[in-house]
Amino acid sequence: MVELRDATPADLAAIAAIYNQSVVDSTASWDYEPWTAAQHADWYAYKVERGFPLLVAVDADQVVGYASYGEFHHKIGYDRTRELSIYLAEAARGKGVGTTLMRALIDHARADGVHVLVGGLSADNEASVRLHRKMGFVEVARMPQVGRKFDRWLDLVYMQLVL
Ligand SMILES: CC(C)(COP(=O)(O)OP(=O)(O)OC[C@H]1O[C@@H](n2cnc3c(N)ncnc32)[C@H](O)[C@@H]1OP(=O)(O)O)[C@@H](O)C(=O)NCCC(=O)NCCS
């Protein structure tokens, strides 16, 4: 049974393992190099400082996924728009955990006065496209070949949900 709770610093190693796996073996993240522990610690401190949510999904005491949102763009005029991210360990995918995390993130955003949630997706990420569509996000932009990883061009798809 998967449960959600706010992340603590003790979860950072598990979060890093999940994210870094996606860095090395997928186009879900367009980073090339795994993040260091220091990078994840800075990222966590920034989330806490800004009051952004960082939720973890826990199954049998193991963190199997996480979800968060943060700034879409840095200028103040974008302040009611947030860009989200969700990452699951491979073994936890395709079982509804992403849907559960996304639902909680949307609830948090509504309560927080967010007006628009944006997902920036690699167009080849079928599971992510399906998850966003299922939750009511609509494609609003498609930017061909703006990314490059694994020696090929990647298309960026923006999907948004107006809350
Ligand atoms: C993308 C991700 C968050 C989706 O979460 P999930 O728990 O696997 O997805 P769910 O089981 O909740 O399913 C959500 C929808 O996606 C579909 N889906 C899930 N995995 C899929 C896959 N591999 N291929 C195609 N569709 C898939 C499901 O069928 C479901 O749609 P439906 O209810 O209309 O049938 C998860 O797979 C993941 O962490 N992937 C690696 C990291 C990543 O891509 N993050 C997103 C970065 S933008």
The ligand as an SDF file (V2000), in Angstrom:
LIG
                    3D

 48 50  0  0  0  0  0  0  0  0999 V2000
    5.7950    9.1260  -15.9610 C   0  0  0  0  0  0  0  0  0  0  0  0
    5.4400    8.4890  -14.6120 C   0  0  0  0  0  0  0  0  0  0  0  0
    5.5260    9.5510  -13.5200 C   0  0  0  0  0  0  0  0  0  0  0  0
    3.9810    7.9700  -14.7010 C   0  0  0  0  0  0  0  0  0  0  0  0
    3.6250    7.4070  -13.4530 O   0  0  0  0  0  0  0  0  0  0  0  0
    3.0460    5.9010  -13.3760 P   0  0  0  0  0  0  0  0  0  0  0  0
    2.7180    5.5830  -11.9890 O   0  0  0  0  0  0  0  0  0  0  0  0
    3.9780    5.0120  -14.1000 O   0  0  0  0  0  0  0  0  0  0  0  0
    1.7060    6.0610  -14.2160 O   0  0  0  0  0  0  0  0  0  0  0  0
    0.2750    5.4970  -13.8100 P   0  0  0  0  0  0  0  0  0  0  0  0
    0.3760    4.0340  -13.5290 O   0  0  0  0  0  0  0  0  0  0  0  0
   -0.3200    6.3700  -12.7600 O   0  0  0  0  0  0  0  0  0  0  0  0
   -0.4820    5.6690  -15.1880 O   0  0  0  0  0  0  0  0  0  0  0  0
   -0.8320    6.9490  -15.6980 C   0  0  0  0  0  0  0  0  0  0  0  0
   -1.2660    6.8090  -17.1400 C   0  0  0  0  0  0  0  0  0  0  0  0
   -0.1230    6.5610  -17.9580 O   0  0  0  0  0  0  0  0  0  0  0  0
   -0.2600    5.3350  -18.6550 C   0  0  0  0  0  0  0  0  0  0  0  0
    1.0430    4.6710  -18.6610 N   0  0  0  0  0  0  0  0  0  0  0  0
    1.7720    4.3130  -17.5620 C   0  0  0  0  0  0  0  0  0  0  0  0
    2.9250    3.7720  -17.9540 N   0  0  0  0  0  0  0  0  0  0  0  0
    2.9240    3.7860  -19.3010 C   0  0  0  0  0  0  0  0  0  0  0  0
    3.8620    3.3760  -20.2820 C   0  0  0  0  0  0  0  0  0  0  0  0
    5.0350    2.8350  -19.9690 N   0  0  0  0  0  0  0  0  0  0  0  0
    3.5340    3.5710  -21.6000 N   0  0  0  0  0  0  0  0  0  0  0  0
    2.3510    4.1360  -21.9540 C   0  0  0  0  0  0  0  0  0  0  0  0
    1.4320    4.5670  -21.0480 N   0  0  0  0  0  0  0  0  0  0  0  0
    1.7130    4.3870  -19.7490 C   0  0  0  0  0  0  0  0  0  0  0  0
   -1.2770    4.5430  -17.8750 C   0  0  0  0  0  0  0  0  0  0  0  0
   -1.9380    3.6130  -18.6950 O   0  0  0  0  0  0  0  0  0  0  0  0
   -2.2010    5.6250  -17.3640 C   0  0  0  0  0  0  0  0  0  0  0  0
   -3.1100    6.0510  -18.3350 O   0  0  0  0  0  0  0  0  0  0  0  0
   -4.6160    5.4890  -18.3710 P   0  0  0  0  0  0  0  0  0  0  0  0
   -5.1390    5.5120  -16.9590 O   0  0  0  0  0  0  0  0  0  0  0  0
   -5.2650    6.4350  -19.3050 O   0  0  0  0  0  0  0  0  0  0  0  0
   -4.4920    4.0970  -18.8780 O   0  0  0  0  0  0  0  0  0  0  0  0
    6.3780    7.2820  -14.2690 C   0  0  0  0  0  0  0  0  0  0  0  0
    6.2380    6.2930  -15.2510 O   0  0  0  0  0  0  0  0  0  0  0  0
    7.8370    7.6780  -14.1640 C   0  0  0  0  0  0  0  0  0  0  0  0
    8.2830    8.0800  -13.1000 O   0  0  0  0  0  0  0  0  0  0  0  0
    8.6210    7.5580  -15.2580 N   0  0  0  0  0  0  0  0  0  0  0  0
   10.0350    7.9070  -15.2280 C   0  0  0  0  0  0  0  0  0  0  0  0
   10.2830    9.3800  -14.9180 C   0  0  0  0  0  0  0  0  0  0  0  0
    9.4470   10.2900  -15.7860 C   0  0  0  0  0  0  0  0  0  0  0  0
    9.2700   10.0710  -16.9760 O   0  0  0  0  0  0  0  0  0  0  0  0
    8.9400   11.3800  -15.1750 N   0  0  0  0  0  0  0  0  0  0  0  0
    8.1630   12.3810  -15.8630 C   0  0  0  0  0  0  0  0  0  0  0  0
    9.0770   13.4750  -16.2980 C   0  0  0  0  0  0  0  0  0  0  0  0
    8.1210   14.7360  -17.1700 S   0  0  0  0  0  0  0  0  0  0  0  0
  1  2  1  0
  2  3  1  0
  2  4  1  0
  2 36  1  0
  4  5  1  0
  5  6  1  0
  6  7  2  0
  6  8  1  0
  6  9  1  0
  9 10  1  0
 10 11  2  0
 10 12  1  0
 10 13  1  0
 13 14  1  0
 14 15  1  0
 15 16  1  0
 15 30  1  0
 16 17  1  0
 17 18  1  0
 17 28  1  0
 18 19  1  0
 18 27  1  0
 19 20  2  0
 20 21  1  0
 21 22  1  0
 21 27  2  0
 22 23  1  0
 22 24  2  0
 24 25  1  0
 25 26  2  0
 26 27  1  0
 28 29  1  0
 28 30  1  0
 30 31  1  0
 31 32  1  0
 32 33  2  0
 32 34  1  0
 32 35  1  0
 36 37  1  0
 36 38  1  0
 38 39  2  0
 38 40  1  0
 40 41  1  0
 41 42  1  0
 42 43  1  0
 43 44  2  0
 43 45  1  0
 45 46  1  0
 46 47  1  0
 47 48  1  0
M  END
$$$$
